[in-house]
Amino acid sequence: MDIRGIDHIELHVGDARQAAFYFDTALGFRVCGQGGPETGLVGQRSLLLCHGDIRLLLTSGLSAEHPAAQYVQRHGDGIAVVAVEVDDVADAYAELLDRGATPVTPPTTVTGADAEVVTAEVDGFADVRHRLVQRRGDRGDFLPGRIVPVGATEHDDKPLLAEIDHLAVCVPPGQLDETVGHFQRLFDFGQIFEEHIEVGGQGMNSKVVQSPSGRVTVVLLEPDRTRRPGQIDAFLDQHAGGGVQHLGLRTDDIVGAVERLGRRGVRFAGTPGSYYDSLETRVGRVDAPLERLRELGVLVDSDHGGQLLQIFAESMHVRRTLFLELIERRGARGFGSGNIKALYEAKERELAAPQGVGM
């Protein structure tokens, strides 16, 4: 199946306006569209946020019966829909059903003066759905007539973030291979990495799948229940089941992005200073001031293609579930053991910290 890339991510949230305020003021996203009952979005309020090539749709149910409200009731705010762009939604939808996908919404077309958008949905993993999107004409018209463009908030700085690099998904024990098979069977994803990680008496299994185009990457994480409970177990408990644990966002300048986001109030997971003492011995020479990386807590890893720099933001949610990762790729394309181990240890430090106001 030909998947061009991620078209957008939809989050179900308790209050779309409050969530949008955080993404705007802290992360530099612009509110560029909105819709609700008055635009044909029955029982919901949705706000479209844009930053670089990233589009996030925040949706809140206006009644307890709306699927978005039911999602939030069970999981808290989180990613409920992963939308991918395809050349022909009708063909892709029919192919997915032939491959065993469970239908949710058949192909639906909305048109505007300069754009036509076709969408369809099937069940995905956990409570996350797959949405297919086909666009013709003005690509800036997100969903003609349903999401109305608004005067976007302006930021003086240039965009900090470029695109969605990957999604990381936690699954219950015993469901890792099943979820890998889901992506392979339905979307022709290939498995590009796997590893078992043990950290401080805890353990997890990880596999990474990627679309044939290389434009959609999903990191899958499963706890090892033969070890003591860890952060994957904590996510599954606090999220009430499997789901998207974090969203990896690519930046071309991670040092500048962390500095500016930090000034906006974003808090990042700390890294022990000793991590940097032997950093260049581990990964080779790094083209960035080591002391600045140490001050900011930016991690560095390498693979056969080059290096990558990354950092994990603390979760903005009271359940400490969904969080964001910033990643700058300098030739590296894979997900080495250093990456996953660093994520695991950084999240452990956050979970070990006392929770209170401002945490």
ABEGO torsion letter per residue (X at the ends): XBBAEBABBBBBBABAAAAAAAAAAAAGBBBABBBBAAAGBBGBBBBBBBBEABBBBBBBBABAABAAAAAAAAAEBBBABBBBBBABAAAAAAAAAAAGBBBABBBBBBBBAABBBBBBBBBBBEABBBBBBBBBEBAABABBGABBBBBBBBBABBBABABBABBBBBBBBGAAAAAAAAAAAAAGBBBABBBBBBBGGBBBBBBBBBBAAGABBBBBBBBBAABBBBAAAAAAAAAGEBEBABBBBBBABAAAAAAAAAAAGBBBBBBBAAAAAAAAAAAEBBBBBAAAAAAAGBBBBBBAAEBBBBBBBBBABAAGBBBBBBBBBBGBABBBAAAAAAAAAAAAAAAABBBBBGX
